[in-house]
Amino acid sequence: MHHSNELLRSVHQGVPFPEPESGICRRSLIRGDCLYYHYGCDGLDDRGWGCGYRTLQTLSSWMRLQTSGENTPPTLRGIQEALVKTEDKPASFVGSRGWIGSFEIALCLDSFHQVPCKIVHVRRGAELQNQIAELHGHFDRFGSPAMMGGDSDNASRAILGVCSGERGHYLLVLDPHYFGAGGSLLKETAHAEGWVSWRKIDSFDQGSFYNFCLPQLAAK
């Protein structure tokens, strides 16, 4: 069951930039609204395995709002069934607690929305700075939310923007690991507790590889 009418919409709005205005060289953000899907938001306790699914639902909500105005992203089971249908996963995947990453999210966005995605691979966190121009270009051209995942840092998260300033580069991270029912989190609390926040790129695991899934759909 979905509770999309209770989920926070564009929760990133109002988060202050990570450096003073005078120090910011370039900033690129999503355009349009998305909903914040997180652990337990639909009554299903998916702690420990569902972060990729929740990030996919957040990206899907942006696409739904861009194209039809409706907001019924796929359920976790619906995502699993789609991955079986595309023959990416065996039938036993449905009903499991199997994780999904950037590749599966790209398959699902193509399956549900007919939107292709670009996968950008970063060999280790220490090389994230080499992809900053690519990420600025993505948000400037498309304005669509992105997904980020890794290996030793295996937490999936949505990326809603990138900012470059005098003190470094930052990603605007929407973290799906908050646990609670839809409607249980206020925007102010999400900001105060860091569920949506600017993270300096050197705060990510420097030894983990990372993949970005960049949906190739432009905002209206």
N, C-alpha and C positions, 0 to 999 in steps of 0.2 A: 504493500500500500504506500502511495506517495503522499508526502506532506509538503509539496513544493510551495504551497501558498504560505507556509509558515517559515520557510527558509530565508535567511538573510540575502538581500539582493544588493549586488555591487558593494559588498562589505568593505572593499578597499578604499572606497571614497571617504576622504577625510583623514586618511593616514598621512602624517606629515612626511615631506621628502627627507632623505637621510642627511642632507647637508643644507646649509643656508642657501637661499636663492642665488646669492652672489657667487657661490662656489660651484653651482651645477653647470656642467658643460652641455649635457644632452640628456633628455629624458624621453622615453617612449612607452606608452601605456596602451592597454586594451581600449577599444572603443565599443560602446554598447554595454548592456547589462549581462551579468551571469548570476546564478544562484550558488550559494555556498553549501555544497554537499559534504557531509562529514560522518564519521563513525556514528552509527545508531540513529541517524536522522529520520529513517523510515520505520523505526521500531526493531530493526534487525541488528543484533550485536555482532559487528564484524571487526571488532578490535583485533589487531594482530595480523590481519590478512586483507582487509578491504580498502586500503588507501588508494590503490590504483583504480578500483571501481569508482570510488567517490570522486577522484580527480576526473575520470572519464565523464561522470554525470555532470560535473561542473562545466566541462567543456561542451557537453551536449546541450546543457541548458542555454548557453550562449548561442549555439547554432539554432536552437528552436526559436529563441526570441528574435534572432536575425531574420529567419525565413518565414515563420508562420505566426509568431506571437504566442504560440502555445508553449506550455512548459511541462512536458511529460517525458523526461529522459528515461532511458531503459532502466529496468530494475536490475539488481545484481544477478538474479537468475536469468533475466533476458540477455544480459551481457554474456553469461556463460553459454547459453543456448546458441547465441550468434557465433561464438568462437568454435563451437562444435559443428555448426552448419557450414562454416568456412573451412572445416577440416583442419583448423589449427590445433584443436584439442580433441581428445577422445571423448566418447559419450559419458564416461565416468566423471568428467569435469563438472557436469551439471549437478548442483547441490553440494559441491566440494568447497573447501576453503583455499583453493589454489590461487596464488597471486597472479596478477597480470602486470605487465610493464608497458614500455613505450610501443613496442611492436604490436602487441594485442590491442592497445588503445587506437593505434593507427588503423588496424583492421576493422575495429568496431565503428570508428567514425566514418570510414568508407561504407560499411555495411548499413549503418543507420541513417546516414546523412548524405552519402555519395560525395563526401569531401575527402580528397587525397591529403596526405600528410607528408611532410619532409622530416626525416629522422636525422638529427645531427649528433654524432658520436664524439665525445670528449674522452680522451684516453685516461686522464686523471684530473682530479679537481684543481691541481696546480695549473692546469692549462685552460681553465674556464675563461680567463681573460682573453684568450685567442678567439673566443666566439662572441664577444660583446658586440662587435660590429654587425655580425649576423643576426643577433637578437634584436638590436636596434632596428635593423632593416626589416625584420619580420613584423614588429609592432607598428612601424611606420607604414609599411605596405599593406598589411592585412588587418592589424588591430585585433586579431583573435587570441584568446588565451592559449597558453602552451602547457605541456606537461613535462616534468623533469623527474627522472628516476636514475638509480645507480646500482652498484653491486654491494660493496661493503657498506655504503650508505644506501640502503635499499628502500628508503622511505619515498613514496610517490608524493608529488606536490604539484599544484598548479602555479604557473608563473604568469603574472598579470602585468609585468612591466620590467623595464631596465632603466637604470639611472647611472650616469657617469659624472663624477664630480672631482674636485681637486684632491680629495682624500682617497679616491678609488671608485670601483664599480660595484653596483648593488642590483640584486634581483628582488622584485616584489613578489613574495611567496605567500600563497594561500595554502595553509596546512590542513589537510583533512583529518588530522588525528584528534581533534576535539571530539569527545564522546558525550552525546546527549540527544534527547528527542528534538525533532524539528520545532523551532520556536523557543528553545530553552536558552538560547544565547543572544544577548544584546550586542549590537554593533560596537558599543563602547567597551564592552567586556572583551570582545574579540580583539579590539585594538590593544587594550591594556594588557591582555594576557599573551599577545604576540601570535594569535592564530592567523593574522594577516600582518605582514611586517616586511620592511626592507632588510635584506640580509647582504652583508658585504661578501663578495665572492670568496675571499680567503677564509670565511667562516665555514665553508663546506669542507667535507673530508678531502684532504689534498691527495690522498692515495686512491680514492674510489674513482672508477670510471663513471661517467654520466651520459645519459641519452636525453635529448630533447625531442619531443614530438610537436611539430609545428603545423597546425591545420592551415591548409592553403585556401582559406575562405576569407574574403575581404568583408569587413564591416560595411553595413549599408551607409 
